[in-house]
Amino acid sequence: MARQGMVMVDGVAIRAAEAKVDPESVKITVGGELMNYRRYTWVMLNKPSGYLSATEDGGGETVLDLLPQDLRRQGLFPVGRLDKDTEGLLLLTNEGGLAHALLSPKRHVDKVYYTRTAGQLVEEDCRAFSEGLVLGDGLHCQPAKLEILLSGEESEALVTLREGKFHQVKRMLEARGKPVLYLERIQMGTLLLDQSLSRGSFRFLTEEEIAELHALV
């Protein structure tokens, strides 16, 4: 395409494919189409059940398998993990510094989960969450918020955490005798799961959404 004169930099055809330019200070078009340069890529994925939050696995499918090949080549990785059977909001990026900061308990970035449990959730469970649970293996969980949406033989609730220990939501509710039947992450910081995304689909974050993530940390 360069040899054919299809690559233009600030309106001038660049016929040498090895030519170097600063993509942040010039306008590049290919075949008349403007190329938008991104130093880092941020993707919101509506994760379905059955996929591992990992970049590779010995035999199972990972969340990267839900992305097109060109995105897989950009070195994206999940920002935190969702269990294989947990659905919902998962961010993927190649910006390591911001990803690490978002996951740090010191940054107090809330993560909100919708859950259905077996057993009736009661106000005593809410108080236990707010005080910080100690699990059977001795793990001390930071204070969390449990908001009951529906209480009955099966209950529905929102759980808000500021940390992300292994299987934490499931283990906390199990400790209260209310095992999880279904779990979905719906929010991370100010970022809500885009309800227009079907399970397994994704979109790029907007510049405003990325700026909000930076502001959080």
Secondary structure, 3 states (H helix, E strand, C coil): CCCCCCEEECCEECCCCCCCCCCCCCCEEECCEECCCCCCCEEEEEECCCCECCCCCCCCCEHHHHCCHHHHCCCCEECCCCCCCCEEEEEEECCHHHHHHHHCHHHCCCEEEEEEEECCCCHHHHHHHHHCCECCCCCECCCCEEEEEECCCEEEEEEEECCCCCCHHHHHHHHCCCCEEEEEEEEECCEECCCCCCCCCEEECCHHHHHHHHHHC
